[in-house]
Amino acid sequence: MKTLLSESQLRGGVDEMAQAITRRYGGNPLTIVAVMTGSLVLLADLIRQLNMPVRVSLIQASSYRGHTEPGQLWIRDDMMLDVTGRDVLVVDDIFDTGKTLQRVVECVGEMDPNSVSSAVLLHKEGRQQVALTPDFVAFRIPDEFVVGYGLDYQDLYRNLPYLAVLEPSEIEAETV
C-alpha cells in the first residue's frame, strides 16, 4: 500500500471542511445524517469541530459488498431521526460515481427537511455519473481504490489512520 493522505493531512482537510460548514450554518442547529459504515471515522472527527448544535443520525447505503466496483445500491433508513423542518447535512466517505450520495440525498429530501446539503471526505476524479455535486469536499483524489480512515476493502483497513491506495496485487491476495 502506498499512503495517499497522511493522518495530519486528513486532520487538516476535515478541519477546513468543518470551518466551511460552520460558516454556512452559523450557530443554527444541524442534523447530520452519516452514511454507514465508511463515514464513521469522518463523522467522529467532523462533529467535534462543528460550532453549532448538532444531532447525529445514521443511514446505511452500499453498492460495493466485497468488490472494488460498484454494484446494486441498497439503502436502509430505519435508524434515521425525524428530519422534518430541519437543516440536514448528509456526510459520506467518498464521492465516486455519485449514485449513492445522490440517492441518499433524494431519500432524505423525501422526509420534508428544511434543507439538505452534502459533505464528503473524498471526491474521486473522473468517475462522476450524476449531476449532483457535493456541497463540501475535503479532498479530491485520483481514480484509485483507497482504504483507511473508515474506507474498507472486504471490511478490512477501516482502522488505518491514513488513506492508502490498495494495489491490485493486494486486492488479489485478499480474495485468494
C-alpha positions as CSV (number, residue, x, y, z in Angstrom):
1,M,0.0,0.0,0.0
2,K,1.1,3.5,-0.7
3,T,0.0,6.4,1.5
4,L,-2.1,8.9,-0.4
5,L,-3.1,11.2,2.5
6,S,-1.3,11.2,5.9
7,E,-3.0,11.4,9.3
8,S,-2.1,15.1,9.6
9,Q,-3.3,15.9,6.1
10,L,-6.7,14.2,6.8
11,R,-7.0,16.1,10.1
12,G,-6.3,19.4,8.2
13,G,-8.8,18.7,5.5
14,V,-11.6,17.8,7.9
15,D,-10.8,20.9,9.9
16,E,-11.1,23.1,6.8
17,M,-14.4,21.4,5.8
18,A,-15.8,21.9,9.3
19,Q,-14.9,25.6,9.1
20,A,-16.8,25.9,5.8
21,I,-19.8,24.1,7.2
22,T,-19.8,26.3,10.3
23,R,-19.6,29.4,8.0
24,R,-22.6,28.1,6.0
25,Y,-24.8,27.3,9.0
26,G,-23.5,29.7,11.6
27,G,-24.9,28.8,15.0
28,N,-28.1,27.2,13.6
29,P,-28.9,23.6,14.6
30,L,-27.8,21.0,12.1
31,T,-28.8,17.3,11.7
32,I,-26.0,15.2,10.3
33,V,-27.0,12.0,8.5
34,A,-23.9,9.9,8.2
35,V,-23.8,7.1,5.6
36,M,-22.7,3.9,7.3
37,T,-20.2,2.5,7.6
38,G,-17.4,4.2,5.7
39,S,-18.1,7.7,7.1
40,L,-17.9,6.8,10.8
41,V,-14.3,8.0,11.3
42,L,-15.1,11.2,9.4
43,L,-18.3,11.7,11.4
44,A,-16.4,11.4,14.7
45,D,-13.7,13.9,13.7
46,L,-16.1,16.3,11.9
47,I,-18.7,16.7,14.7
48,R,-16.0,17.6,17.2
49,Q,-15.0,20.5,15.0
50,L,-18.5,22.0,14.5
51,N,-19.6,25.0,16.4
52,M,-23.4,24.7,16.4
53,P,-26.0,22.4,18.0
54,V,-25.6,19.0,16.2
55,R,-27.9,16.0,16.1
56,V,-26.5,12.8,14.6
57,S,-28.4,10.2,12.6
58,L,-27.4,7.2,10.6
59,I,-28.4,5.7,7.3
60,Q,-27.0,2.6,5.7
61,A,-26.2,2.6,2.0
62,S,-23.8,0.4,0.0
63,S,-23.1,-0.6,-3.5
64,Y,-19.8,-2.4,-3.1
65,R,-20.4,-5.5,-0.9
66,G,-16.9,-7.1,-1.2
67,H,-15.9,-5.8,-4.6
68,T,-13.9,-2.8,-5.9
69,E,-16.5,-1.9,-8.5
70,P,-20.0,-0.6,-7.5
71,G,-23.0,-2.9,-7.9
72,Q,-26.6,-2.7,-6.9
73,L,-27.3,0.1,-4.4
74,W,-29.3,-0.6,-1.3
75,I,-30.4,1.9,1.4
76,R,-31.7,1.2,4.9
77,D,-33.1,4.3,6.6
78,D,-34.9,2.8,9.7
79,M,-32.2,4.3,12.0
80,M,-32.9,7.8,10.9
81,L,-34.0,10.6,13.2
82,D,-37.0,12.7,12.2
83,V,-35.6,15.4,10.0
84,T,-38.9,17.2,9.2
85,G,-38.2,21.0,9.1
86,R,-34.5,20.7,10.0
87,D,-31.4,21.6,8.1
88,V,-29.7,18.3,7.2
89,L,-26.1,17.6,6.2
90,V,-25.6,14.2,4.6
91,V,-22.0,13.0,5.3
92,D,-20.3,10.3,3.2
93,D,-16.8,9.0,2.9
94,I,-16.3,9.1,-0.9
95,F,-18.0,10.5,-3.9
96,D,-17.2,8.0,-6.7
97,T,-19.9,7.7,-9.3
98,G,-22.1,9.8,-7.1
99,K,-25.1,7.4,-7.3
100,T,-25.0,6.5,-3.6
101,L,-24.9,10.1,-2.4
102,Q,-27.5,11.3,-4.9
103,R,-29.9,8.5,-3.8
104,V,-29.3,9.2,-0.1
105,V,-29.9,13.0,-0.6
106,E,-33.1,12.2,-2.5
107,C,-34.2,9.8,0.3
108,V,-33.6,12.4,3.0
109,G,-35.2,15.1,0.8
110,E,-38.4,13.0,0.8
111,M,-38.6,13.3,4.6
112,D,-39.5,17.0,4.4
113,P,-36.4,18.7,5.8
114,N,-35.9,22.4,5.7
115,S,-32.7,21.9,3.6
116,V,-30.4,19.1,2.5
117,S,-26.7,19.6,1.7
118,S,-23.8,17.1,1.4
119,A,-20.3,16.7,2.6
120,V,-17.7,14.1,1.5
121,L,-14.2,13.3,2.6
122,L,-13.1,12.3,-0.9
123,H,-14.2,13.2,-4.4
124,K,-12.7,10.7,-6.8
125,E,-11.8,12.4,-10.1
126,G,-13.2,11.1,-13.3
127,R,-15.9,8.8,-12.0
128,Q,-19.0,11.0,-11.5
129,Q,-22.1,9.7,-13.3
130,V,-24.7,12.1,-11.7
131,A,-25.5,15.8,-11.9
132,L,-25.2,16.2,-8.1
133,T,-22.0,17.8,-6.8
134,P,-21.2,17.6,-3.0
135,D,-21.5,20.9,-1.2
136,F,-18.4,20.3,0.9
137,V,-15.4,18.3,-0.2
138,A,-12.2,17.8,1.9
139,F,-10.0,16.2,-0.8
140,R,-10.0,15.5,-4.5
141,I,-8.2,12.2,-5.3
142,P,-7.2,10.3,-8.4
143,D,-9.2,7.3,-9.6
144,E,-7.6,4.7,-7.4
145,F,-9.1,2.2,-4.9
146,V,-8.4,3.7,-1.5
147,V,-8.7,2.3,2.1
148,G,-8.2,3.6,5.6
149,Y,-9.8,6.4,7.7
150,G,-13.1,4.4,7.6
151,L,-12.9,3.2,4.0
152,D,-12.5,-0.6,3.5
153,Y,-11.9,-3.5,1.2
154,Q,-13.9,-6.5,2.3
155,D,-14.4,-4.9,5.8
156,L,-10.6,-4.6,6.3
157,Y,-8.4,-1.5,6.7
158,R,-11.0,0.9,8.1
159,N,-8.8,1.4,11.2
160,L,-5.8,2.8,9.3
161,P,-5.3,6.4,10.5
162,Y,-4.2,7.4,7.0
163,L,-5.6,7.0,3.5
164,A,-3.8,4.4,1.3
165,V,-4.1,3.1,-2.3
166,L,-4.7,-0.6,-2.3
167,E,-2.6,-2.1,-5.1
168,P,-4.1,-4.7,-7.5
169,S,-1.8,-7.4,-6.1
170,E,-3.1,-6.6,-2.6
171,I,-6.7,-6.9,-3.8
172,E,-5.9,-10.3,-5.4
173,A,-4.1,-11.5,-2.2
174,E,-7.2,-10.7,-0.2
175,T,-9.5,-12.6,-2.5
176,V,-7.5,-15.8,-2.5
